[in-house]
């Protein structure tokens, strides 16, 4: 499994739009990408304009599918428009067996 963590600093006047777009992205990923078990946006308690987006994928192919899906291409440009600085995107490998349902 693979994962990414993106640190996103948003323009204050664009925060509501950013949250709306990311919430839509999250909903679509959860609905249409079964190979992406985690896709979450987390807001800092210390700075309301700083967020982490955390996503996991069952394989590199699942990540590539995410990058090519139609709603990704539609939502990412306006999301990037909301940023006050360049996104810090880091990739990780998941250690151990993936957690299974209850």
LINPEPE-V939932 format. One record per residue. N is the residue number from 1. RES is the residue in one small letter. SS is DSSP state (a for helix, b for strand, c for the rest). Layout:
BEGIN
n:N res:RES ss:SS
n:N res:RES ss:SS
END
This chain:
BEGIN
n:1 res:x ss:c
n:2 res:x ss:b
n:3 res:x ss:b
n:4 res:x ss:b
n:5 res:x ss:b
n:6 res:x ss:b
n:7 res:x ss:b
n:8 res:x ss:b
n:9 res:x ss:b
n:10 res:x ss:b
n:11 res:x ss:c
n:12 res:x ss:a
n:13 res:x ss:a
n:14 res:x ss:a
n:15 res:x ss:a
n:16 res:x ss:a
n:17 res:x ss:a
n:18 res:x ss:a
n:19 res:x ss:a
n:20 res:x ss:a
n:21 res:x ss:a
n:22 res:x ss:a
n:23 res:x ss:a
n:24 res:x ss:a
n:25 res:x ss:a
n:26 res:x ss:a
n:27 res:x ss:a
n:28 res:x ss:a
n:29 res:x ss:a
n:30 res:x ss:a
n:31 res:x ss:a
n:32 res:x ss:a
n:33 res:x ss:c
n:34 res:x ss:c
n:35 res:x ss:c
n:36 res:x ss:c
n:37 res:x ss:c
n:38 res:x ss:b
n:39 res:x ss:b
n:40 res:x ss:b
n:41 res:x ss:b
n:42 res:x ss:b
n:43 res:x ss:b
n:44 res:x ss:c
n:45 res:x ss:c
n:46 res:x ss:c
n:47 res:x ss:c
n:48 res:x ss:c
n:49 res:x ss:c
n:50 res:x ss:b
n:51 res:x ss:b
n:52 res:x ss:b
n:53 res:x ss:b
n:54 res:x ss:b
n:55 res:x ss:b
n:56 res:x ss:b
n:57 res:x ss:b
n:58 res:x ss:c
n:59 res:x ss:c
n:60 res:x ss:a
n:61 res:x ss:a
n:62 res:x ss:a
n:63 res:x ss:a
n:64 res:x ss:a
n:65 res:x ss:a
n:66 res:x ss:a
n:67 res:x ss:a
n:68 res:x ss:a
n:69 res:x ss:c
n:70 res:x ss:a
n:71 res:x ss:a
n:72 res:x ss:a
n:73 res:x ss:a
n:74 res:x ss:a
n:75 res:x ss:a
n:76 res:x ss:a
n:77 res:x ss:a
n:78 res:x ss:a
n:79 res:x ss:a
n:80 res:x ss:a
n:81 res:x ss:a
n:82 res:x ss:c
n:83 res:x ss:b
n:84 res:x ss:c
n:85 res:x ss:c
n:86 res:x ss:c
n:87 res:x ss:c
n:88 res:x ss:b
n:89 res:x ss:b
n:90 res:x ss:b
n:91 res:x ss:b
n:92 res:x ss:b
n:93 res:x ss:b
n:94 res:x ss:c
n:95 res:x ss:c
n:96 res:x ss:c
n:97 res:x ss:c
n:98 res:x ss:c
n:99 res:x ss:c
n:100 res:x ss:c
n:101 res:x ss:c
n:102 res:x ss:c
END
